[in-house]
Amino acid sequence: MTILMIVLLALAIFALILWVGLQVSPRPFADYHGKPAEIKTIPLPEGLPQPVERYYRVVYGDEIPVITSAVLTGHATLRPFGPVFLPARFRFTHLAGKDYRHYIEVTFFNIPILKVNERYLDKKARMELPFATDEGDKLDQAANLGLWAETAWFPSVFLTTPGVNWLPADDNTALLVVPFNESTDQFIVRFDPETGFAMWFEAMRYHDSKSTEKVLWLNHVIDLKKDGLKLSFKTGSAIWMDDGKPWAYFTVDNINLNVDVSEYIRQKGI
């Protein structure tokens, strides 16, 4: 066997190990253990745009739950650069409509190889990677939109948070106006004409603090979970229009609502 053949065989074995390692789904994080508070309800508000009213009747019916916090635990595939998707697990913690904390682990053969701590607290964002950190006004804008996009997993908050408004557009589209500091930002929300579910949330967003301009950012609901006659959001993808393809798929395996996150949301890690 020549040296060239040995090298090629070694590269082939390395590539196979790499490929197999990236196919192994990570074990999920343990569920968040917190005693939930009672979830109160309010009547579905009157005067909503037609597709929005239909959406809430599909998700909740006539009574809208008042959600104050949410802990989302799940798994993901991420493509932070290049064409290769990486397996990951995540924990997203929300003080509804105000703050969030993200913890993400990218894994290889179920071993964490990259840990991400990201937060948006008191209207200020910070991203911490093993090799870099980022913060600043443009990241604040990006994080605020991220906060509201993830609220689609518990969308009653769009009706119970002061400063959030739905505006009509057409039979299957509405504008979602959300607060941002002393001003507002907005999403175009597109509804499925058959199911009535909100399937696309679109906004102009900065990539990071160094961005020179906003880019169209799309969040697509690609998997719905049915519970009786109700539908809920299970899996979503995120797309930057300057790339044009999904860079992430997030699947929520468990949601804890109205649990105490006042201390947990300010920690790091799991």
C-alpha positions as CSV (number, residue, x, y, z in Angstrom):
1,M,0.0,0.0,0.0
2,T,1.5,3.3,-1.1
3,I,1.7,6.3,1.2
4,L,-0.9,8.1,-1.0
5,M,-3.4,5.2,-0.5
6,I,-2.7,5.3,3.3
7,V,-3.4,9.0,3.4
8,L,-6.6,8.7,1.3
9,L,-7.8,5.8,3.5
10,A,-7.1,7.8,6.7
11,L,-9.0,10.8,5.3
12,A,-11.9,8.6,4.3
13,I,-12.1,7.1,7.8
14,F,-11.8,10.6,9.4
15,A,-14.6,11.9,7.1
16,L,-16.8,8.9,8.0
17,I,-16.3,9.4,11.7
18,L,-17.0,13.1,11.4
19,W,-20.2,12.4,9.4
20,V,-21.4,9.8,11.9
21,G,-20.7,12.0,14.8
22,L,-22.8,14.8,13.3
23,Q,-25.8,12.4,12.8
24,V,-26.0,11.6,16.5
25,S,-28.8,13.5,18.1
26,P,-27.9,14.9,21.5
27,R,-29.6,13.7,24.6
28,P,-32.2,16.2,25.7
29,F,-31.6,18.5,28.7
30,A,-33.5,17.5,31.8
31,D,-36.8,19.2,32.1
32,Y,-36.9,22.5,34.1
33,H,-38.2,21.8,37.6
34,G,-40.3,24.6,38.7
35,K,-43.8,24.7,40.3
36,P,-46.1,26.4,37.8
37,A,-48.4,29.2,39.1
38,E,-52.0,29.1,38.2
39,I,-52.7,30.2,34.6
40,K,-55.5,32.7,34.5
41,T,-57.5,33.5,31.4
42,I,-59.1,36.5,29.7
43,P,-61.8,36.6,27.0
44,L,-60.6,36.7,23.5
45,P,-60.4,40.5,22.7
46,E,-62.8,42.0,20.2
47,G,-61.8,43.9,17.1
48,L,-58.9,41.8,16.1
49,P,-58.1,41.5,12.3
50,Q,-60.0,38.6,10.8
51,P,-57.0,36.2,10.3
52,V,-55.7,37.0,13.8
53,E,-59.0,36.2,15.4
54,R,-59.2,33.0,13.5
55,Y,-55.7,32.1,14.6
56,Y,-56.4,32.6,18.3
57,R,-59.6,30.6,18.1
58,V,-57.6,27.7,16.5
59,V,-54.9,27.9,19.2
60,Y,-56.9,28.7,22.3
61,G,-60.6,29.1,21.7
62,D,-62.6,31.8,23.4
63,E,-60.4,32.0,26.5
64,I,-56.8,33.4,26.3
65,P,-54.3,32.2,28.9
66,V,-52.2,34.9,30.7
67,I,-48.6,33.6,30.4
68,T,-45.9,35.3,32.4
69,S,-43.0,33.1,31.8
70,A,-41.9,30.1,29.6
71,V,-39.0,27.7,29.6
72,L,-38.5,25.9,26.3
73,T,-36.4,22.8,26.1
74,G,-35.6,21.1,22.8
75,H,-33.2,20.0,20.1
76,A,-32.0,21.7,17.0
77,T,-29.8,21.5,13.9
78,L,-27.7,24.6,13.2
79,R,-25.7,25.9,10.2
80,P,-23.7,28.8,11.6
81,F,-21.4,28.7,8.6
82,G,-21.0,26.7,5.4
83,P,-23.4,23.9,4.2
84,V,-23.1,21.5,7.2
85,F,-25.8,21.3,9.9
86,L,-24.7,20.6,13.4
87,P,-26.8,18.8,16.1
88,A,-27.6,20.8,19.1
89,R,-29.8,21.0,22.2
90,F,-31.2,24.2,23.7
91,R,-32.9,25.8,26.6
92,F,-34.7,29.1,26.0
93,T,-36.0,30.9,29.1
94,H,-38.5,33.8,28.8
95,L,-39.9,36.4,31.1
96,A,-42.8,36.9,28.8
97,G,-42.6,40.0,26.6
98,K,-39.6,41.3,28.5
99,D,-36.4,39.2,28.8
100,Y,-34.9,36.0,27.6
101,R,-31.8,33.8,28.1
102,H,-30.6,31.2,25.6
103,Y,-28.3,28.3,26.3
104,I,-27.3,26.1,23.4
105,E,-24.9,23.2,23.2
106,V,-23.6,22.0,19.8
107,T,-22.6,18.3,20.1
108,F,-20.5,15.7,18.5
109,F,-21.3,12.1,19.4
110,N,-23.4,13.7,22.1
111,I,-20.4,15.5,23.6
112,P,-20.7,19.3,23.8
113,I,-18.2,21.0,21.5
114,L,-19.6,24.5,21.5
115,K,-21.6,26.3,24.1
116,V,-23.5,29.5,23.5
117,N,-24.8,31.8,26.2
118,E,-27.0,34.6,24.8
119,R,-29.3,36.9,26.7
120,Y,-31.6,39.9,26.4
121,L,-32.1,41.4,29.9
122,D,-33.3,44.8,30.8
123,K,-33.4,45.8,27.1
124,K,-29.7,45.0,26.6
125,A,-28.4,42.0,24.6
126,R,-25.2,40.1,24.9
127,M,-24.0,37.1,23.0
128,E,-21.1,34.9,24.4
129,L,-19.4,32.3,22.3
130,P,-16.2,30.5,23.2
131,F,-14.3,32.6,20.7
132,A,-16.1,36.0,20.8
133,T,-18.7,38.2,22.5
134,D,-21.0,40.8,21.0
135,E,-23.2,43.6,22.3
136,G,-24.5,47.0,21.2
137,D,-27.5,48.9,20.0
138,K,-27.9,46.9,16.8
139,L,-27.7,43.6,18.7
140,D,-30.4,45.0,21.0
141,Q,-32.7,45.4,18.1
142,A,-31.9,41.9,16.8
143,A,-32.5,40.4,20.2
144,N,-35.8,42.2,20.8
145,L,-37.1,40.8,17.5
146,G,-35.8,37.4,18.6
147,L,-37.7,37.7,21.9
148,W,-41.0,38.3,20.0
149,A,-40.4,35.7,17.3
150,E,-40.0,33.0,20.0
151,T,-43.1,34.2,21.7
152,A,-45.0,32.5,18.8
153,W,-44.5,29.3,20.9
154,F,-46.8,30.9,23.5
155,P,-48.7,33.5,21.5
156,S,-51.3,34.6,24.0
157,V,-48.5,37.0,25.1
158,F,-49.2,39.0,21.9
159,L,-52.6,39.8,23.3
160,T,-51.7,40.4,27.0
161,T,-48.6,42.6,26.7
162,P,-49.1,46.4,26.7
163,G,-47.8,48.0,23.5
164,V,-48.3,45.0,21.3
165,N,-50.9,45.5,18.5
166,W,-52.3,43.6,15.6
167,L,-53.1,45.6,12.5
168,P,-55.0,44.3,9.4
169,A,-53.4,43.7,6.0
170,D,-55.4,41.2,4.0
171,D,-57.4,38.0,4.5
172,N,-54.3,35.9,5.3
173,T,-51.8,38.6,6.5
174,A,-51.5,40.9,9.5
175,L,-48.9,43.3,11.0
176,L,-47.7,42.6,14.5
177,V,-46.4,45.7,16.1
178,V,-44.1,45.1,19.1
179,P,-42.4,47.5,21.6
180,F,-38.7,48.3,21.3
181,N,-37.3,50.7,23.8
182,E,-39.2,53.9,23.4
183,S,-40.4,53.0,19.9
184,T,-41.7,50.0,18.1
185,D,-40.7,47.3,15.6
186,Q,-43.0,45.1,13.5
187,F,-43.5,41.7,11.8
188,I,-45.4,40.8,8.8
189,V,-47.3,37.6,9.9
190,R,-48.7,35.3,7.2
191,F,-51.5,32.8,8.1
192,D,-52.2,29.5,6.4
193,P,-55.6,29.9,4.7
194,E,-56.6,26.2,5.5
195,T,-55.5,25.8,9.1
196,G,-55.6,29.4,10.2
197,F,-52.3,29.0,11.9
198,A,-49.6,31.8,11.7
199,M,-46.9,30.2,9.5
200,W,-44.5,33.0,8.7
201,F,-43.1,35.9,10.9
202,E,-41.0,38.3,8.8
203,A,-39.1,41.3,10.0
204,M,-36.1,43.6,9.1
205,R,-33.3,42.7,11.5
206,Y,-29.7,43.4,12.1
207,H,-27.4,40.3,12.1
208,D,-25.2,41.7,14.9
209,S,-23.7,44.9,16.3
210,K,-21.4,45.3,13.3
211,S,-24.2,45.1,10.6
212,T,-24.4,48.1,8.3
213,E,-28.0,47.5,7.4
214,K,-31.0,45.4,8.3
215,V,-31.8,42.2,6.4
216,L,-35.1,40.5,5.9
217,W,-35.4,37.7,8.5
218,L,-37.9,35.0,8.2
219,N,-39.3,32.5,10.8
220,H,-41.2,29.6,9.4
221,V,-43.4,27.2,11.3
222,I,-42.8,23.9,9.6
223,D,-44.4,21.4,12.1
224,L,-47.6,21.7,14.0
225,K,-48.7,19.6,16.9
226,K,-52.4,18.8,17.3
227,D,-54.0,18.4,20.7
228,G,-57.7,17.6,20.2
229,L,-59.1,20.4,18.1
230,K,-56.2,22.7,18.9
231,L,-53.0,23.3,17.0
232,S,-49.7,24.4,18.5
233,F,-46.2,25.2,17.2
234,K,-43.6,22.5,17.4
235,T,-40.8,23.1,14.9
236,G,-39.6,26.3,13.2
237,S,-36.8,27.4,11.0
238,A,-35.0,30.7,10.7
239,I,-33.8,32.2,7.5
240,W,-31.7,35.3,6.6
241,M,-32.7,36.5,3.2
242,D,-29.2,37.4,2.2
243,D,-28.4,33.7,2.5
244,G,-31.8,32.4,1.4
245,K,-31.8,29.1,3.1
246,P,-32.6,28.0,6.7
247,W,-29.7,28.2,9.0
248,A,-31.5,26.7,12.0
249,Y,-34.3,24.3,12.8
250,F,-35.6,24.4,16.4
251,T,-37.9,21.7,17.8
252,V,-39.4,22.2,21.2
253,D,-39.8,19.0,23.2
254,N,-41.1,20.5,26.4
255,I,-42.6,23.9,27.6
256,N,-42.9,24.9,31.2
257,L,-45.3,27.9,31.6
258,N,-45.7,30.3,34.5
259,V,-42.8,29.0,36.5
260,D,-40.5,31.2,38.5
261,V,-37.5,32.2,36.3
262,S,-36.5,35.4,38.2
263,E,-33.1,34.0,39.2
264,Y,-32.7,31.3,36.5
265,I,-32.9,33.8,33.7
266,R,-29.9,35.7,34.9
267,Q,-27.6,32.6,35.2
268,K,-25.5,30.9,32.6
269,G,-25.5,27.4,31.3
270,I,-28.2,24.8,32.0
